[in-house]
């Protein structure tokens, strides 16, 4: 009875974290910490470890967290900075908690997924109200102020693909109300991405997901007509948005302008700053490639580099805006390879795809698409290090993994 109460408490805290994923950093962290506490107090450690150790992707995530923790031993950063850095990776500890609970309580999986979706869609609604000055002023602390437009554009691309894919490939099995709901959800996310936010990361992610979905539709589902029509529809929609959306054009024009300015010597732009960060990070990594400089060392190592290589246009760097370079800089090749292994294991499934139901094959595709979106996003942002993006991605992918777990174990 005590163990069950602890697990119910932990599951409830996970739902609080999911409800906070697009709004409150405090809600996310408190919910996840309390979920971890309930998980640990629930006992049955041998049974929990047996389930967890079979999931090599969770083991890789825990190893990565230990590496980040170990790298704080030799960092030149002050202790409080090192603690802040490895605490950013504590979200990796939510993986065994979420997977175990969702495996043990299968009825909670879809409601949990729905909670993540509802949190993000609610933020989109507030963002649209703010953009169009409907009840909320442009200076409102909702949406793009509380959580960045970069994160929201990423969320919009992932959810648009999720809704659209389910609508197209489960159309015959769905009730009319479900078809309408998925269709409206897909259009709403695309509207937010193309008409209401200037985030460009989501656009890149959407392009990757659309072509991945096209490939999967043809290779896995043999749905040639549906795949081609969906691809053409998305292309037409993007072209129409390019013609009618001032927000989309503003974001694209700003990106083009940033690159032109950088080529002309002005690095004080969004893309210029990123390119300088990447260039500097590559130089630093070359000097200590194996174990890096230690957790939390980025800012100090960057300052030291700039003293040796003065650049009046260089902006202060605390984050290279690339998860792979971030890990290579602070945790070296060891940390970087562990992260890549984690993504590879998360992407891989042991399902006999030729002999499972179409529904499970669809979940498998959605999981792979989500991992791919996360991996692509990490090229331009530090998704794992960032709070909202990291928690959303990890909880989202863990839930999809749990939906496939029972069949992988058979």
DALINGI-V850483 format. One record per residue. N is the residue number from 1. RES is the residue in one small letter. PHI is phi in radians with two decimals (999 if undefined). PSI is psi in whole degrees, -180 to 180 (NA if undefined). Layout:
N_RES_PHI_PSI ; N_RES_PHI_PSI
This chain:
1_x_999_-45 ; 2_x_-1.07_-44 ; 3_x_-1.09_-42 ; 4_x_-1.11_-42 ; 5_x_-1.09_-42 ; 6_x_-1.08_-42 ; 7_x_-1.23_-37 ; 8_x_-1.14_-40 ; 9_x_-1.07_-47 ; 10_x_-1.08_-42 ; 11_x_-1.14_-40 ; 12_x_-1.09_-39 ; 13_x_-1.18_-34 ; 14_x_-1.10_-40 ; 15_x_-1.14_-36 ; 16_x_-1.12_-42 ; 17_x_-1.08_-42 ; 18_x_-1.12_-40 ; 19_x_-1.18_-24 ; 20_x_-1.66_-2 ; 21_x_-1.08_-28 ; 22_x_-1.90_12 ; 23_x_-2.31_-65 ; 24_x_-1.97_120 ; 25_x_-1.14_-41 ; 26_x_-1.09_-44 ; 27_x_-1.08_-40 ; 28_x_-1.09_-50 ; 29_x_-1.24_-42 ; 30_x_-1.12_-46 ; 31_x_-1.04_-44 ; 32_x_-1.24_-39 ; 33_x_-1.14_-43 ; 34_x_-1.21_-34 ; 35_x_-1.10_-42 ; 36_x_-1.13_-40 ; 37_x_-1.09_-47 ; 38_x_-1.08_-38 ; 39_x_-1.08_-44 ; 40_x_-1.27_-37 ; 41_x_-1.27_-19 ; 42_x_-1.26_-10 ; 43_x_1.21_-155 ; 44_x_0.95_46 ; 45_x_-1.12_-35 ; 46_x_-1.15_-44 ; 47_x_-1.14_-39 ; 48_x_-1.15_-43 ; 49_x_-1.14_-35 ; 50_x_-1.08_-41 ; 51_x_-1.23_-42 ; 52_x_-1.22_-42 ; 53_x_-1.16_-22 ; 54_x_-1.29_-15 ; 55_x_-1.77_91 ; 56_x_-1.07_-27 ; 57_x_-1.18_-34 ; 58_x_-1.22_-42 ; 59_x_-1.04_-43 ; 60_x_-1.10_-39 ; 61_x_-1.12_-42 ; 62_x_-1.18_-37 ; 63_x_-1.10_-41 ; 64_x_-1.07_-42 ; 65_x_-1.10_-41 ; 66_x_-1.13_-35 ; 67_x_-1.15_-45 ; 68_x_-1.04_-41 ; 69_x_-1.14_-44 ; 70_x_-1.15_-33 ; 71_x_-1.27_-8 ; 72_x_-1.37_-11 ; 73_x_-1.22_-40 ; 74_x_-1.91_11 ; 75_x_-1.24_152 ; 76_x_-1.53_-6 ; 77_x_-1.25_150 ; 78_x_-1.02_155 ; 79_x_-1.02_-40 ; 80_x_-1.14_-33 ; 81_x_-1.24_-42 ; 82_x_-1.09_-42 ; 83_x_-1.09_-43 ; 84_x_-1.08_-36 ; 85_x_-1.22_-53 ; 86_x_-1.28_-19 ; 87_x_-1.21_-25 ; 88_x_-1.16_-25 ; 89_x_-1.67_5 ; 90_x_-1.13_-19 ; 91_x_-1.07_-20 ; 92_x_-1.10_-26 ; 93_x_-1.24_-15 ; 94_x_-1.32_-18 ; 95_x_-1.08_-53 ; 96_x_-1.11_-34 ; 97_x_-1.12_-53 ; 98_x_-1.13_-43 ; 99_x_-1.16_-43 ; 100_x_-1.08_-49 ; 101_x_-1.15_-41 ; 102_x_-1.26_-24 ; 103_x_-1.32_-38 ; 104_x_-1.38_-26 ; 105_x_-2.17_76 ; 106_x_-1.05_-27 ; 107_x_-1.18_-16 ; 108_x_-1.50_-11 ; 109_x_-1.13_-56 ; 110_x_-1.17_-41 ; 111_x_-1.04_-37 ; 112_x_-1.17_-43 ; 113_x_-1.06_-41 ; 114_x_-1.12_-35 ; 115_x_-1.14_-42 ; 116_x_-1.05_-45 ; 117_x_-1.11_-45 ; 118_x_-1.08_-39 ; 119_x_-1.07_-46 ; 120_x_-1.18_-44 ; 121_x_-1.12_-36 ; 122_x_-1.10_-38 ; 123_x_-1.18_-38 ; 124_x_-1.03_-44 ; 125_x_-1.04_-46 ; 126_x_-1.13_-37 ; 127_x_-1.11_-42 ; 128_x_-1.15_-42 ; 129_x_-1.06_-40 ; 130_x_-1.21_-45 ; 131_x_-1.05_-42 ; 132_x_-1.64_8 ; 133_x_0.96_42 ; 134_x_-1.78_103 ; 135_x_1.27_-26 ; 136_x_-2.04_136 ; 137_x_-1.40_160 ; 138_x_-1.05_-24 ; 139_x_-1.56_8 ; 140_x_-1.01_147 ; 141_x_-1.43_8 ; 142_x_-1.49_171 ; 143_x_0.95_-115 ; 144_x_-1.17_-8 ; 145_x_-1.59_-48 ; 146_x_-1.21_-38 ; 147_x_-2.40_136 ; 148_x_-1.14_153 ; 149_x_-1.12_-24 ; 150_x_-1.13_-47 ; 151_x_-1.14_-43 ; 152_x_-1.16_-36 ; 153_x_-1.17_-36 ; 154_x_-1.13_-46 ; 155_x_-1.03_-42 ; 156_x_-1.09_-40 ; 157_x_-1.19_-41 ; 158_x_-1.14_-45 ; 159_x_-1.25_-36 ; 160_x_-1.07_-43 ; 161_x_-1.15_-42 ; 162_x_-1.03_-51 ; 163_x_-1.12_-46 ; 164_x_-1.13_-41 ; 165_x_-1.14_-46 ; 166_x_-1.10_-38 ; 167_x_-1.10_-44 ; 168_x_-1.30_-41 ; 169_x_-1.74_-4 ; 170_x_-2.15_19 ; 171_x_-0.97_-45 ; 172_x_-1.21_-27 ; 173_x_-1.55_-7 ; 174_x_-1.66_149 ; 175_x_-1.28_163 ; 176_x_-1.04_-41 ; 177_x_-1.08_-39 ; 178_x_-1.19_-40 ; 179_x_-1.07_-45 ; 180_x_-1.12_-43 ; 181_x_-1.10_-45 ; 182_x_-1.16_-40 ; 183_x_-1.11_-45 ; 184_x_-1.15_-38 ; 185_x_-1.11_-42 ; 186_x_-1.11_-46 ; 187_x_-1.14_-38 ; 188_x_-1.11_-45 ; 189_x_-1.15_-41 ; 190_x_-1.15_-38 ; 191_x_-1.08_-44 ; 192_x_-1.12_-44 ; 193_x_-1.16_-43 ; 194_x_-1.61_-22 ; 195_x_-2.05_-17 ; 196_x_-2.25_-3 ; 197_x_-2.40_147 ; 198_x_-1.65_6 ; 199_x_-1.12_127 ; 200_x_-1.65_-19 ; 201_x_-1.07_-39 ; 202_x_-1.13_-35 ; 203_x_-1.14_-44 ; 204_x_-1.10_-44 ; 205_x_-1.09_-42 ; 206_x_-1.07_-44 ; 207_x_-1.04_-46 ; 208_x_-1.08_-44 ; 209_x_-1.17_-39 ; 210_x_-1.09_-46 ; 211_x_-1.25_-32 ; 212_x_-1.14_-43 ; 213_x_-1.09_-38 ; 214_x_-1.08_-45 ; 215_x_-1.11_-46 ; 216_x_-1.14_-39 ; 217_x_-1.06_-36 ; 218_x_-1.45_-46 ; 219_x_-1.38_-38 ; 220_x_-1.68_-37 ; 221_x_-1.90_-7 ; 222_x_0.95_30 ; 223_x_-1.70_76 ; 224_x_-1.17_-48 ; 225_x_-1.12_-46 ; 226_x_-1.08_-43 ; 227_x_-1.13_-45 ; 228_x_-1.16_-44 ; 229_x_-1.11_-40 ; 230_x_-1.12_-42 ; 231_x_-1.09_-46 ; 232_x_-1.13_-37 ; 233_x_-1.14_-42 ; 234_x_-1.16_-42 ; 235_x_-1.06_-44 ; 236_x_-1.10_-41 ; 237_x_-1.13_-42 ; 238_x_-1.15_-41 ; 239_x_-1.12_-40 ; 240_x_-1.14_-41 ; 241_x_-1.14_-36 ; 242_x_-1.10_-31 ; 243_x_-1.41_-37 ; 244_x_-1.85_-14 ; 245_x_-1.75_108 ; 246_x_-1.13_-32 ; 247_x_-1.14_-46 ; 248_x_-1.10_-45 ; 249_x_-1.10_-37 ; 250_x_-1.08_-45 ; 251_x_-1.13_-45 ; 252_x_-1.18_-42 ; 253_x_-1.11_-39 ; 254_x_-1.16_-38 ; 255_x_-1.12_-45 ; 256_x_-1.10_-42 ; 257_x_-1.11_-41 ; 258_x_-1.05_-44 ; 259_x_-1.16_-41 ; 260_x_-1.10_-44 ; 261_x_-1.10_-38 ; 262_x_-1.15_-42 ; 263_x_-1.11_-27 ; 264_x_-1.57_2 ; 265_x_1.85_-4 ; 266_x_-1.72_110 ; 267_x_-1.72_1 ; 268_x_-1.50_54 ; 269_x_-2.32_170 ; 270_x_-0.99_-52 ; 271_x_-1.27_-35 ; 272_x_-1.08_-44 ; 273_x_-1.10_-43 ; 274_x_-1.07_-46 ; 275_x_-1.09_-38 ; 276_x_-1.16_-40 ; 277_x_-1.03_-47 ; 278_x_-1.12_-43 ; 279_x_-1.07_-47 ; 280_x_-1.13_-42 ; 281_x_-1.09_-41 ; 282_x_-1.02_-44 ; 283_x_-1.09_-42 ; 284_x_-1.17_-42 ; 285_x_-1.09_-37 ; 286_x_-1.05_-29 ; 287_x_-1.45_-23 ; 288_x_-2.57_73 ; 289_x_-1.37_-26 ; 290_x_-1.44_-56 ; 291_x_-1.95_1 ; 292_x_1.20_-161 ; 293_x_-1.89_-3 ; 294_x_1.82_153 ; 295_x_-1.11_130 ; 296_x_1.47_8 ; 297_x_-1.55_-7 ; 298_x_-0.94_-53 ; 299_x_-1.07_-46 ; 300_x_-1.20_-41 ; 301_x_-1.16_-35 ; 302_x_-1.16_-42 ; 303_x_-1.09_-42 ; 304_x_-1.11_-39 ; 305_x_-1.14_-42 ; 306_x_-1.22_-27 ; 307_x_-1.18_-38 ; 308_x_-1.38_-25 ; 309_x_-2.29_77 ; 310_x_-1.02_138 ; 311_x_-2.60_105 ; 312_x_-1.11_-20 ; 313_x_-1.62_-3 ; 314_x_-1.32_131 ; 315_x_-1.53_151 ; 316_x_-1.05_138 ; 317_x_-2.03_124 ; 318_x_-2.03_-10 ; 319_x_-2.75_121 ; 320_x_-1.29_1 ; 321_x_1.01_42 ; 322_x_-2.79_113 ; 323_x_-1.08_-36 ; 324_x_-1.18_-45 ; 325_x_-1.20_-35 ; 326_x_-1.03_-48 ; 327_x_-1.19_-40 ; 328_x_-1.09_-36 ; 329_x_-1.25_-47 ; 330_x_-1.61_-36 ; 331_x_-1.98_1 ; 332_x_1.26_-169 ; 333_x_-1.07_-31 ; 334_x_-1.06_-49 ; 335_x_-1.17_-41 ; 336_x_-1.11_-47 ; 337_x_-1.14_-36 ; 338_x_-1.11_-40 ; 339_x_-1.13_-43 ; 340_x_-1.13_-40 ; 341_x_-1.09_-42 ; 342_x_-0.99_-47 ; 343_x_-1.13_-39 ; 344_x_-1.14_-43 ; 345_x_-1.22_-34 ; 346_x_-1.19_-37 ; 347_x_-1.21_-37 ; 348_x_-1.31_136 ; 349_x_-2.21_154 ; 350_x_-1.77_21 ; 351_x_-1.34_135 ; 352_x_-1.33_86 ; 353_x_-1.01_-23 ; 354_x_-1.40_-13 ; 355_x_-2.15_12 ; 356_x_-1.87_168 ; 357_x_-1.20_152 ; 358_x_-0.98_-34 ; 359_x_-1.06_-47 ; 360_x_-1.21_-34 ; 361_x_-1.12_-34 ; 362_x_-1.20_-42 ; 363_x_-1.08_-38 ; 364_x_-1.08_-43 ; 365_x_-1.13_-41 ; 366_x_-1.11_-38 ; 367_x_-1.12_-48 ; 368_x_-1.06_-40 ; 369_x_-1.11_-40 ; 370_x_-1.16_-42 ; 371_x_-1.13_-42 ; 372_x_-1.09_-44 ; 373_x_-1.07_-43 ; 374_x_-1.11_-45 ; 375_x_-1.11_-41 ; 376_x_-1.19_-43 ; 377_x_-1.05_-32 ; 378_x_-1.22_-12 ; 379_x_-1.26_-26 ; 380_x_-2.05_-8 ; 381_x_-2.59_164 ; 382_x_-1.73_70 ; 383_x_-1.03_-41 ; 384_x_-1.21_-33 ; 385_x_-1.36_-35 ; 386_x_-1.28_150 ; 387_x_-1.26_-66 ; 388_x_-1.15_-45 ; 389_x_-1.11_-42 ; 390_x_-1.16_-47 ; 391_x_-1.13_-44 ; 392_x_-1.04_-48 ; 393_x_-1.11_-45 ; 394_x_-1.17_-44 ; 395_x_-1.18_-40 ; 396_x_-1.09_-50 ; 397_x_-1.22_-35 ; 398_x_-1.13_-39 ; 399_x_-1.13_-44 ; 400_x_-1.12_-37 ; 401_x_-1.14_-39 ; 402_x_-1.16_-33 ; 403_x_-1.11_-24 ; 404_x_-1.73_-8 ; 405_x_-1.08_-49 ; 406_x_-1.01_-38 ; 407_x_-1.37_-29 ; 408_x_-1.20_-30 ; 409_x_-1.39_-17 ; 410_x_-1.27_NA
